[in-house]
Amino acid sequence: MSLDHSNPSFLPGPPVDRTTWEGFERWCRTRKDFIPAPVLTAEEFALKTRRQQRIHNLHRLATHSSLPIEATPMSERVAHAVRARVEEGAFSHKAGTRGGIMVNGDGAQGKTETVCEAMALFMEEWLHLHNYMNPDAMPGTRDLVMPVAYVRCPVKATPISTCQRILDFYGEDYKRMRLEDLVRTVKIAIIEHATKALVIDDITRLKLHREADQDVLDLIREMMSMPVTLVLVGVGIPTSGLLREGSRDPKTNEWIYPPVKDRGRSPNDHAASQHERRFQVVDLGPFRYGTAKEMAAWITHLRGLEGHMRLLTDTTGLLTDGDMPEYLFRRTGGIVGVLEKLIQRGLRLAIEDKSERLTKELLNQVTVTPGDMPDLDAESGEQPNIPSHKPKPTTKAKGRNTVFDDDGPAQESAG
């Protein structure tokens, strides 16, 4: 029997960096390509060779590590608001300032994935409408169109480093540039690449207690004067100072920024002619569990997760029967990112101990800590408030677990 030495289809390819235009475009194109492990019964699994079982277990591990982002009532509302704001600016024929939108919420609520998915859908539609070309490209120049730019603020960000991150997305050179030159180059890049939405994630890393406070506010308002819709994503935006000097319009419920005042150091060289800039602020919060409607939404979300679990037993009801929904809410506080980590840990343990079931007793053995979310900066308040839990390991003595062991290709011939 010949052996198939090709790489399994579930092996990850090169890491995707959405903070470059090549990476963001590739993520948009491939974000739904992953094929989860097939659903097998214990009997079907037992008919496989040891090596085939090993491969299937690894495929299940990849499936559980790649759980899709389930839409929630809260994320759907935010996604609709973001896309509506971007479309209003992109399809407008007016030359005036585009309104922006701020997405606020605590850590691990799914803000980034919600915004990126909304922008991917917008980008696909926009490119299709323009036959995947830049309608405003100059003759003799590279015909590159990037409707969406996505960047993340560096930790302890400054206006200069934020501009540099934006130019990194486009692959632009910015050596020895002052802030004024950086802002000007950002504007040119946005226009030349036909960018309609600029997403700046982790915006609250721009601290407003330092000497460059006013430069940060000036930078945001200057970006709003560019022909692009600004989408800012962050934790604790209302209390971060980003809305300082702004006022809420009682009619539209939007935050209004006055024009930049010329203090001799603002990068905005035409501030006096600018109109007021408007920001819509939307919140993405956790699930609640106080009313029948809120409980039903939580159970619907859990039922969606059940469909993505790959155990050798029927997963229907594992997360939704009895008092399991209440238990999971108590363990996670309704935070989708914490729930995902808890379920992933439980699924791996259920495979390793061969129980192939998620129970409260099994989940009591695992815990989720801020260390499980290393991309969230603690100093910026991005790490979620995870309910405390003391693991309760089973008393049964166990030897080394061999469920993921590989006996090598020699076993394949036995099949």
Buried (B, 14 or more C-beta within 10 A) or exposed (E): EEEEEEEEEBEEEEEBEBBBBEBBBBBBEEBEEEEBBEEBEEEEBEEBBBBBBBBBBBBBBBBBEEBBBBBBEBBEBBBEBBBEBBBEBBEEEEEEBBBBBBBBBBBBBBBBBBBBBBBBEBBEBBBEEBEEEBEEBEEEEEEBBBBBBBBBBBEEBBBBBBBBBBBBBBEBEBEEBEBBEBBBBBBBBBEBBBBBBBBBBBBBBBBBEEEBBBBBBBBBBBBBBBBBBBBBBBBBBEEBBBBEEBEEEEEEEBBBBEBBEEEEEBBBEEBEEBEBBBBBBBBBBBBBBEEEEBBEBBBEBBBBBBEBBBBBBEBEEBBBEEEBBEBBBEBBBBBBBBBBBBBBBBBBBBBBBEBBBBEEEBBBBBBBEBEBBEEBBEEBBBBBBBBEBEEEEEEEEEEEEEEEEBBEEEBBEEE
